[in-house]
Amino acid sequence: MVCRFFIFTKKYIIHGGATEGYKSILINIENDEYIIAFLANTGDQTNELDLAKKLQQYYILQKMKTRLLFLSITLFVSGITNAQSITGLWTVDQVSVGDKKMTPIAKWFKYNADHSYQAGNGWLQNDEGSWTYNKKEKQFLPESKNGKDEYGAFKVEFSNDKMKWIRIEDGMKVIVSLSRISDVPKSPKDKAVGNWQLVSVYKNQKDITKSYNPEGKEAIFIRWTGTYRKTHPDTSRSNGYWYMNAHKPELHLIDYNRAIDVQVFIVSFQDNLMTMKPKNTKNITFTYKRT
């Protein structure tokens, strides 16, 4: 009798032998998890070693399919559960009250697994409290430490990574649309803070930078404290308070000299540039660069 012993991997062992025209093979897979044994008297018509390898490969393939199917089901169920959970960080996409849109800028809510929450606008946190959610009734009730909400719970709707709150306030239907996010959003107020140098002025789409700011002296320093200092083209300076509208990207400059009217600019940002357009004079545009 001649015996042959083959080891293909540490987990798959094939042991076989042949005598007097009979051949036998024993396949041990995954430490006795699966054992295949067969006896053949077909002579050279069957390559038992190849057959053993094919059986081994078939078993591995079936096991992989089972594991992948289980993984897919697990991920699918996990995705559904996560998509229909209040827990997480959310940003407000739109707030409608009746037929009016009243969407705050960079508004976010963070709902924690311990049923506490924090909320804010941009990098400013301005609220915290606790929350409850009735899955059966699909009702969500946040309770702020800043005061009681007299309008009661919201009806909640989920759609993938989107969520809607719906309720009636003073006879009007209120709908708050939110999206799940990974980072706290940055508001125009956050972006405005810094030191800015005037780099261009356009009036009626014509570049008037050299005539408006010939020495390149105009600049504005917007402090996080809510104050600003502006250097004018003639190097004179003015100081005052500033604030950003909570619902629109509108920058308000209030000079300490109350005889000077409040200036309101519509602002936008791109990389290190800030564009300011006077709200009541839309044919002129000031562009500043962060320094």
WOGIRA-V743888 format. One record per helix or strand of 3 or more residues. SS is the DSSP state (alpha for helix, beta for strand). FROM is the first residue (numbers start at 1). LEN is the number of residues. If there is no record, write none. Layout:
{{SS | FROM | LEN} {SS | FROM | LEN}}
This chain:
{{beta | 2 | 6} {beta | 12 | 8} {beta | 22 | 8} {beta | 34 | 7} {alpha | 43 | 3} {alpha | 48 | 36} {beta | 88 | 10} {beta | 107 | 5} {beta | 116 | 6} {beta | 124 | 11} {beta | 139 | 6} {beta | 154 | 6} {beta | 162 | 8} {beta | 172 | 9} {alpha | 188 | 5} {beta | 194 | 10} {alpha | 209 | 4} {beta | 219 | 4} {beta | 227 | 5} {beta | 237 | 8} {beta | 250 | 6} {beta | 263 | 8} {beta | 273 | 6} {beta | 284 | 7}}
